[in-house]
Amino acid sequence: MSSAPTHLPVTHEQRVTARRAVVASSIGNALEWFDIIVYSSLAVVISALFFESDSIGQVTGTLLTFGTFALSYLIRPLGALVLGSYADRHGRRPALTITIALMMLGTLIMLLAPTAAVIGPAAALLILLARLIQGFSAGGEFGTATAFLIENAPDKRAFYGSWQVATQGLAILMASGFGFALHTLLSHDALYSWGWRIPYLFGLLIGPVGLYIRLRMDETPDFRALQDERARAASSPSESTGTTTPPRPSLGRGPLAQTIVHSAGRWLTAAGVVGLASMSVYTILFMPTYSIQNFDLPSWAAYLGGVVAGAVTLVGSPFVGHLADRVGPARVMLVASAVGIVVVYPLFLWLVAVPTVATLTVVQAVLGVIMALYFGPMPALLTDMFPTQIRTTGMSVAYNLGVTVFGGFAPLVLAWLVSSTGSLTSPSIYYAVVAALSLVCLLIARKRFAVR
């Protein structure tokens, strides 16, 4: 299905372009995830400053914090439709410029937002506005950045695509590192008065660097070829034109209609595939709130595990990408999903029985390994499921539907499960169900869409 690699020798210029594409696409991805992870990892602090009051307790405040987190995901599909379609019509590079500019705006609002003690309930609305802007931006980021990255890859597409995931690991590592440092180096008063804003200041400083790099990149070879094809079709509509990814829908239809109406089976299946990848990320992000509220552990404990999980994902994903280039992304992901189904309940059972810092760190590290094994090959697999002219729209819709359903609402669902059932192992059941669904969707993708 993809237009990937030919067997021609790879030139030095192609390698340099591919490496630059890794930096250009990954820096925005890292910034997006850094902001998301900081919000989730500092949920206890944000809840106290923006959502709790004399009439609202800690549990309700936490649910409202994660509820705002979840609501911001409802706008991601809209961002996927608007920005993904824009990228398929006008190019990957201009769309990437828009996404990182919007991310910077959302981060700026979070950095400067006054708390409820200053402006009352309006403080919560400012947080919601920031999350909605970031959610819209994130809706177009993954699909566009992944297409940009893999379409610039001369070979080893799973390896190059895995850097999208590696930079998410870097974001988890950095955000967890900030959480660890803030909780260990600052007093409670300092953390709650100004310390929590430091990560957002850091994120805001990254943004201009990513914007500068993206503005200096050229358009991808695949999209340039598609533009040439469209020009030929416009000048000679009766002539048959060759395609780089046969068979493909008519060039006369817009990418949005082609995706939503004519490729529904693809994006619905791909959304199910995304489920476990997203669930793995957000389970790790849920652990600080989970451990602080339910175990007698120091507040920095879960951040240490997050650092380990992020490091595992950062280092492990490129190796998994190499493996996927040899045996196929779907095979690696099937093994990872099966492992996730089998081990997640025993991991939580062990954590509940032995709630120590060491146990929590090991649990998060294992979740990080599963995340790297499953998520690492996923960008290449999703790229191969969609033809060039609807690639960013298709991936954006599928990815954000999967992230919204299985990830964005995950912290809220997990917090609700623990609160309503009283079972501290209940998050593992939800994780296993999502993993089973993703495994089924992977099997469908292999059979119907010929991904390997």
N, C-alpha and C positions, 0 to 999 in steps of 0.2 A: 504493500500500500504506500510506502514512503518513497521519496525520491532520492534516497540516500546515496550512499556511496557507490561510486563506480569502482572498477578495479584498476583505474589509471593511477600512476605513481602520485603520491601526495607531495606537493611542492612546499618549499620553506615558507612562501607567502601564505599558503593555505593554513599551515600550522600557526603562524603568527596571528592570522585573522581569527582562527578558532580560539586561541588563548585570550585574545582581546575580548572576544564574545563571551567567554567565561566570566571575565571580570565585569563587563558591562551589564550582563543579564543577572549575575549573581549578587552584585552589590545592592541592587534594588530589592531583590528577593530577601537578602539578609536584613535590610532595613525594615521591610514589611513585617517579617517574623520577629525581629527584635522588639518592635513596638507592641505587637500582639502578645508576645511572651512576657514582656515587662508588665503589661496590664494584668495578665493572669497571675504572674508570680507575686505581684504586689497587691493582689485582690483584697487581702485583709486590711492593708493600709488605706487603699482607695475606698473601700467600704466604710471605714470609720470616718474618713474625711469628707466624703461626698454623699453617702447614702444613709448613714445611721443618724438617728435623732433620739430625743428622750422617749418618743412613742414607738420607735422602731428598734428592735433588739439586734444582736449580732447575727443570728441565723437569718432573719429577714433581710438585714442589710447585705449579707453575703449573697443571698438569692437575688436581690435587686442588682448587685454588682455584676453577677454572672448573667442576669437577665439582660442587662444593657449590653454585655459582651455578646450574647446570643442575638439580640435584636440587630446589632450592627451587621450580622451575617445575612440577614434577610435582604439587604441591599446588594450583597455580592453578586447574585445572579443578574441583577440589573447592570452592574458594572461589567460583568462578563459579556452580556449582550451588546452593550454600547461600545465598550473599548475593544472587545474581540472582533466585532464587525468592522470597526474603524481600522484595526490592524490588518484585516484581510482585504480591505478596500484600498487603504492608503499606505500601508507598510508597517513593518514591525517596529522600526526605529522611532517614528513619531509617536506611536502609541506608548512606547516605553518612556518617552520623555514626559508625556502627560501623567502616567501612573506615578512616577517618582515625585513630580511636582505636587500632586494631590497628597501623597504620603507625608511630605514635608509640612503641608498645611495642617493636616490632622495632628501631627506631632507637635507643632507650634501651639495649637490650642490646648493640648494636654499639658504642655510645659507651663503655660501662663494662666491656666484656669484657676480662679479663686475658689476656695473651698466653701462648704455649706455654712461654716461659721461666719463667713464674710457676706455672702449674698443669698444664703438660704437655699431653698429647693432649686433655684436656677442653676446652682453648681452642677447638679446631676444632669440637667439638660445640656450644659456645655460639654460634659463628658460624653453624652450620647451623640451630640453633633460631631465631636472629634472622631468617635468610633464609626459613625456613618460615613464620613468622608474617607476614612482609612479603609472601610469595608468596600466602598465603591471602587477605590483605587486598586485594592487587592483583587477585586473581581476580574480585572483585566491583566494583572501582573503575571500570574503563573503561566497562563496560556501563551501570552505574547512573549514573555522572556524565554520560555521553553522552546517555542518555535524559533525564535531568534538564535538561541544557543545551538540547537541541533541542526538547523538548516545551514549554519556556518561550519558544522563539523565535516571535515573531509572523509573521515572514517570513524570507527570506534564511537558510534553515536550514543550507546548506552553509557560509556565512560564519560563523555562530555556532558550528557544529560544529567548524570549523577551529581554534578557540581551544584545543580539547583537544590538538591537535598543536602549536600555537604554544607552549603552555606546556611541552610536551616539549622543544621547541627551547630554551626558557628554562632548563630543567633541565640540558640538555646544556651550554649556555653557562656556567651557574653552576658545575656540577661540573668542567668542563674548566678554568674560571677558577681554581677552588680548586687543581686539580692543577698548573696552570702556576705559581701563586703559591707553593705549598708546595715545589715542586722548584727554584724559582729563589731564594726568599727564605730558606729554611731549610737548615741543614747536613744532611748525611746522618743524623747521630746524632739531631738534633732531629726530623727528619721521622719516623724510625722509632721514636722513643721516645714522642712525644706529638703531633707535628704532624698525623699522619694522622687523629686524632680530631676535629680542628676542623670539618671538613665535617659530621660527624654531630651535633655540638653545634649548628651552624647549622640543620640539618634539624629537630632536636628543638624549636628555638625557633619554627619556622614552624608546627608542628603545632597548638598551641593557638589560633593565629589562624584557621586553617582550620576548626577545630572550632567556634569561636565564630560564624563567619560562617554555617556550615551549619545550626547550631541556630536561627538567626534567619530562615531562608528558609521560604517556604510550599511546599506540595505543588504539583506541576505541574498545569496545566489538563487535560491528557490523562488523568492518573491520577485526578483528581477526577471526570471524566466517566465513567471506567471504574467507579469506586466507585458512582456513581449508577446505572449500568447494572446492576451486580451486585445492588444493592438492589432494583431493579425486577424483575429476574429471580427473586430470592429470594421476593418478595412475590406475584408473578404468574408462576409458572414456565411456564404454558401460553401466555402471551402472547408474541408476537414483538416483540423489541426492536430498535431501530435500532442500528447500529454506526458508529463513526467510521472504521474501517479495514476495509471489507468485501473479500473474505469472511474471517471469522475462525473459529477453532475454537470448539467449545462452551465456554461459560463454566462448565460443570459440572466440567470436568477441571482439575486443578491445573496451574500454569504449567510445572512440571518435566516432567510427563507430556506435555503439549502440545508442548513443545519437543523433548525427546529422542525421543519415539516418532513424533509426527505431523508434525514439521517438520525431520526429519533432513536432507533435501535442502538446506534453507535454511542450517542451521548448518554443514554440511560444505562447501558452496560458499563461504560467508562466511569460514570458516577458511582456505581456500585463497587468498581475496582478501587476507586479513591478512598472508600470507606475506612479500610484498616489503616492506611497511611495516615489519614487525618486523625483517627481514633488514637493511634499510637502517640502522636504529637500531643494531643490534648489530655490524654491520660497522664503523661509526664508533667504537663503544665498544671494539672489539678493537684498533684502530689503535695506542693507546699501548703495549700489551704487544708487539704485532707489531713496531713500529718500534724499540723499545728493545732487544729481543732479537735482531733480525736485521740492523739497520743501525747504522753507527757515527754515530749522531745523539745529541745531548744529550737527557736524559730529559724535558725540558719541550717538545720539538718537537711531539709529537702532541697535546699539550694545546692548543697554539696553534691547530692545525687544528680541534680539537674546539670551541673558542670560535667560530671562523669558521663551522663547520657549524651550531652551535646558533643563532648570530645569523641565518644564512640561513633556517633553519627558523622561528624566531620571527617575523621580519619578513615572510617570503614566504608563510607558510601562509594568513593572512587574505586576501591578494590572490588566492591560488589558490582560496580559498573563494568569493570574489566571482565569479571566472571560472566555477566549477562551478555556481553558481546560474544562470548564463546558458546554459551549453551542456550541463550535466549532469555529475555527478561521474564516472560511468563513462567518459565520453569523455576527460576529463583524465587519469584513471588509466591508461587503455589506452595513451595516448601516453607517459606516464612509464615504464611497464613496458617498452615497446619500446625507449625510449632507454636504460634500465638494461641491458637485454640486450646492446645494441650497444656501449656505451662502457666497461663495467666492466673487461673484459680489457685493452684498450689502456691504461686508467688504471694498472692494477697493473704492466703491462709497462713503462710509462714510469717508475713509481716504483722498480722493481727496477733499471732501467738508470741512472737518475739519482736516487739516494737522498739528496736534499737536504731541508732544512727547507721550502724554497719548494715543491718538488714535492709533498711530503707534505701541506702545507697546501692546495694546489690540489686534490689528489685528494679530501681530506675535504670541501672546499667543494662540489665537484661532486656527491659523494654526498649532501650536505645539500640541494642543489637537487632531486635526484631524490626524496629523502625528502619534501620539502615538496610537490612536485607530486603525488606518489602518496598520501601519508598525509593531506594537508590535506583532500581531499574525502571520505575514507573514512568518517568518523563519520556523515555525512549518508547515504551509500550504505547502510551497515549498518543505520541506523535505518529506512530505507525497506524493508528486506528482511523486517522482523518487525512483526506487529500489536501494538497497545498492550499487551494482557494478557500477552504473553510476550516483550516487547521487551527488558527487561533480562536475563532468563534467556537468550534467544537470542543477544543480542550478547555477553554475558559468556562463554557457552560457546564461541561461534565465535572470539571474540577471543583467549581464553586457550588454546584448542587451537592456533590459528595461532601465537601467541607462544611457546608451549611447544615446539612441534615445530620451528618455523623460526627462533625468536629465542633462547629460553632455552638451547638446546643449541648455538647458533651459535658462541659463543666457544670452546667445547670442541671442536666439529667443526673449526673453522678452525685452532686450535692443533694438533690431531691431524693434519690434512691437511698442514700445513707440516712437522711433525716426521716424519711417515711417508713423504711423497713427496720431501721435500727441495726442493720447488718453491715459491718465494715468490709465484708467481702463482696457486697453487691456490685461495686464497680467492675469487678472481674467478669461477672456474668454478662453485663452489657458489652464489654470488650469482646468476649468470646462470640457473642451473637453477631456483632459487626464483622468479626474476622471470618465467620462462617459464610456470611452473605458475600463478602469480597471474594472468597474462594470460589463460590458458585459463579460469580460474574466473570472471574478469570477463565474458568472452564468454558463459559459461553463465548468470551472474546476469542479464545483459541480456536473454537469450532466454527464460529460464524464469520469472524473477521480475519482469520488466518495470521494472527500474531503468534510469534514463536516464543 
